[in-house]
Amino acid sequence: MATQQSDLQAIAAVKVGASRQVAIPKKIHDRLGLRAGDYLEIAVEDDRIILTPKALVDRRIAEGLADFKAGRTLGPFHTAREAMRALRARKR
């Protein structure tokens, strides 16, 4: 398979399924740190399909709410300095 982009490092041939689904090869999936439920932006550039991992705000909000419900919180803080101190202390 020829490519015009010299920065492509992982190339694989995949089959389009009956319902237009495409499986991302494990090496590429792992390299990008993708997880089930992640979103990909899809674009067409010339005759190529470009998939770009995207973090949607709704998902991050849901993760934050889950952390809050599970008690994984710090604070409240009255200043940014207090918050930074608590984060540094927790890191140790």
C-alpha positions, -999 to 999 in steps of 0.1 A, spaced: 0 0 0 16 33 -11 13 65 10 20 101 3 27 109 39 61 101 52 51 105 89 28 74 88 43 47 108 16 21 112 -2 9 81 -25 -21 80 -52 -34 56 -86 -40 71 -119 -52 57 -151 -32 57 -178 -52 73 -214 -57 61 -226 -28 84 -198 -5 73 -177 -12 104 -139 -13 104 -118 -29 131 -87 -10 142 -57 -33 144 -45 -39 180 -10 -24 175 -26 9 163 -53 7 189 -27 3 217 -4 29 203 -31 55 204 -43 44 238 -79 39 226 -105 23 249 -139 9 243 -164 38 241 -138 63 229 -148 86 200 -131 92 167 -135 121 144 -138 110 108 -128 132 79 -122 127 42 -91 142 27 -87 137 -11 -93 99 -14 -83 91 22 -103 86 54 -87 103 84 -96 91 119 -86 112 148 -92 103 185 -114 129 202 -123 134 239 -158 147 241 -168 170 270 -198 149 279 -176 119 285 -151 139 307 -180 153 327 -194 118 332 -160 106 344 -157 135 368 -191 128 382 -182 92 387 -151 102 406 -171 126 427 -197 99 436 -169 74 444 -154 100 468 -123 107 448 -123 144 455 -102 170 473 -112 203 487 -130 227 489 -102 252 484 -104 289 488 -73 296 466 -55 280 438 -24 278 460 -43 256 485 -54 234 457 -19 230 443 -6 222 478 -32 194 482 -24 180 448 13 179 455 8 163 489 -14 137 474 12 129 446 37 120 473 
